Amino acid sequence: MRLNIMKSSEINLEIEEIVKSRSEGVYSKWRIGRANSPFDAKEQHGNPNDWHDWDADTADEAIETVDYFVDKGMRKEGIGSGGSDFVYIFFSGSPQEEL
């Protein structure tokens, strides 16, 4: 059973707040992607410290969120297959920066 399923508009609001509060609204310092398992995706990316994920209502909702933030300047990461309905972001910044 899936818990805390969210619409893309709800996820977008949360992501906007995170980006504003942690990187002064600079989207290019973040990476975004979709996955079947946020746990596996986090591990594949080296377990970043500043990681956030959400369970979108549908894969289409997840795609909508990813596309929205890529258009704002986030860097797109791997895309899960088929019904990948988890959206994740993590801070990447520049090599000299840490949060």
C-alpha positions as CSV (number, residue, x, y, z in Angstrom):
1,M,0.0,0.0,0.0
2,R,1.4,3.4,-1.0
3,L,1.2,6.2,1.5
4,N,1.5,10.0,1.1
5,I,0.7,10.0,-2.6
6,M,0.8,13.5,-4.0
7,K,-0.3,15.5,-7.0
8,S,2.4,17.2,-9.1
9,S,1.1,20.6,-7.9
10,E,1.7,19.6,-4.3
11,I,5.2,18.2,-5.0
12,N,6.1,21.4,-7.0
13,L,5.2,23.6,-4.0
14,E,7.4,21.6,-1.7
15,I,10.3,21.6,-4.2
16,E,10.0,25.3,-4.7
17,E,10.3,25.9,-0.9
18,I,13.3,23.6,-0.6
19,V,15.1,25.3,-3.5
20,K,14.3,28.8,-2.1
21,S,15.4,27.9,1.5
22,R,18.5,25.9,0.7
23,S,20.0,27.5,-2.4
24,E,18.4,31.0,-2.7
25,G,16.2,29.8,-5.6
26,V,19.1,28.6,-7.8
27,Y,17.6,25.6,-9.6
28,S,20.8,24.7,-11.5
29,K,22.4,23.5,-8.2
30,W,19.8,20.7,-8.0
31,R,19.3,17.5,-9.8
32,I,15.8,15.9,-10.4
33,G,14.7,12.5,-11.6
34,R,12.1,9.8,-11.5
35,A,12.5,6.3,-10.1
36,N,10.7,3.1,-9.3
37,S,12.4,3.1,-5.9
38,P,13.7,6.2,-4.2
39,F,16.0,4.1,-2.0
40,D,17.7,2.5,-5.0
41,A,18.0,5.8,-6.8
42,K,19.6,7.5,-3.7
43,E,22.1,4.7,-3.5
44,Q,22.9,4.9,-7.2
45,H,23.7,8.6,-6.7
46,G,26.1,7.9,-3.9
47,N,23.7,8.6,-1.0
48,P,23.7,12.4,-1.2
49,N,23.1,14.2,2.1
50,D,20.5,16.7,0.8
51,W,18.0,14.2,-0.8
52,H,14.2,14.6,-1.0
53,D,11.7,12.3,-2.7
54,W,8.0,12.1,-3.2
55,D,5.5,9.5,-4.3
56,A,3.5,11.1,-7.2
57,D,-0.1,10.0,-7.9
58,T,0.9,8.6,-11.3
59,A,3.9,8.4,-13.6
60,D,2.4,11.2,-15.7
61,E,2.3,13.4,-12.6
62,A,6.0,12.6,-11.9
63,I,6.9,13.4,-15.5
64,E,5.0,16.7,-15.2
65,T,7.0,17.7,-12.1
66,V,10.4,16.7,-13.6
67,D,9.7,18.6,-16.9
68,Y,8.5,21.7,-14.9
69,F,11.8,21.9,-12.9
70,V,14.1,21.0,-15.9
71,D,12.5,24.0,-17.6
72,K,13.5,26.1,-14.6
73,G,17.1,24.9,-14.8
74,M,17.4,21.8,-12.7
75,R,19.6,19.1,-14.1
76,K,17.8,16.0,-15.2
77,E,18.9,12.6,-13.8
78,G,18.1,9.1,-14.8
79,I,14.5,8.3,-15.6
80,G,12.9,5.1,-14.2
81,S,11.1,2.8,-16.5
82,G,7.3,2.5,-17.1
83,G,5.4,3.5,-14.0
84,S,8.2,5.4,-12.3
85,D,6.1,7.5,-10.0
86,F,8.7,8.6,-7.4
87,V,10.2,12.1,-8.0
88,Y,13.5,12.9,-6.3
89,I,15.8,15.9,-6.0
90,F,19.2,16.3,-4.5
91,F,21.6,19.2,-4.1
92,S,24.7,19.0,-6.3
93,G,25.9,22.6,-6.4
94,S,29.4,23.2,-7.6
95,P,32.3,21.0,-6.3
96,Q,33.4,23.7,-3.8
97,E,30.0,24.1,-2.2
98,E,28.3,22.2,0.5
99,L,25.1,22.8,2.4
